[in-house]
Amino acid sequence: MIRVLFICHGNICRSTMAQSVFQHMVDEAGLSDRFYIDSAATSREEIGNPPHHGTQKKLKEVGIPCVSHRARQLRQDEYDKFDYIIGMDTWNIRDINRILGNDDIDGKVHKLLDFTDRREQNIADPWYTGNFDDTYRDVKEGCEALMKECLLRL
């Protein structure tokens, strides 16, 4: 089983969007029994809140079910429980490493766009930009590339 954890600042916009998009891809490929997918925040600001209404609206618009999820914070003990720990931007990666510690040996921590040709780019936070269309485009591209990477491990 491949275990993937998507991370953003509050766990209501980008990470829940990525979790929903990736889960949909896995389900469509008939691989639900081969993956465990979750998401979490680096902060405590939104703990307990559902996915942002903009995330829900965009997912509905493109025909992807939004996961039933409540924001939660990443825990240090989760490092050993996941194969991929995926942040949305450079600040997320910094905060993930602060929470989890050193990732030098296992190399589990990545930005979502690291799996694409746009490795140096971040996925913009729609909480600040208000642009859920661009965020979805980038999340979809990153999830498609991550799926190809994961399929090599199956």
Summary of the structure (lengths in Angstrom):
residues: 154
radius of gyration: 14.0
end to end distance: 8.2
largest distance: 40.5
contacts: 515
relative contact order: 0.22
helix: 47%
strand: 14%
